[in-house]
Amino acid sequence: MIRCKVHKFGDNINTDLISPACYMELDNAGIAAHAMEGADPDFMKKMQEGDCIVAEKNFGPGSSRETAPIALKGCGVSVVIAQSFARIFYRNSINIGLPVMICEQADEINEGDELEVEPVKGTIKNLTTGKQYQCASIPENIMTIIEHGGLLGDIAYRLEKEKA
């Protein structure tokens, strides 16, 4: 279960807004320090470890580079919830261990709301409004990849388990 405060965004938040290209050559911590700067220059001033992002349609279109989900995970985003995602962003998020959930009612969630999210069950409870949403669940095998820190972490875990 994830408990988080919402940072809200609209439609078509592309990878350049999530992780501006001018910071692409920085290390992961440097990239994370500029997360969402293109969409909200004050995002990092408001962001607290464990907060979440809720967006509307088509979150993450644009470049296929992994710096966008790396920036979000690196700055402490616990989960990204949107009505829909760009396919490559969605897969890159799983690959680096950032939970992403599709929720058709994401437009009903507001900036600052407190949420309780259960990714495997696909449920979101808005503690601010009392509303509950049934969303697409994250399958257990994908949650395992996320819990191991992403695809490379999951492979390392499985290899280590085979050795034992």
Secondary structure as UniProt FT lines:
FT   STRAND          2..8
FT   HELIX           15..18
FT   HELIX           21..23
FT   TURN            24..25
FT   HELIX           28..32
FT   TURN            33..39
FT   TURN            41..42
FT   HELIX           43..46
FT   TURN            49..50
FT   STRAND          52..55
FT   HELIX           67..74
FT   TURN            75..76
FT   STRAND          80..82
FT   HELIX           87..96
FT   STRAND          100..102
FT   TURN            104..105
FT   HELIX           106..108
FT   TURN            111..112
FT   STRAND          114..118
FT   TURN            119..122
FT   STRAND          123..126
FT   TURN            127..129
FT   STRAND          132..134
FT   HELIX           140..147
FT   TURN            148..149
FT   HELIX           151..163
//
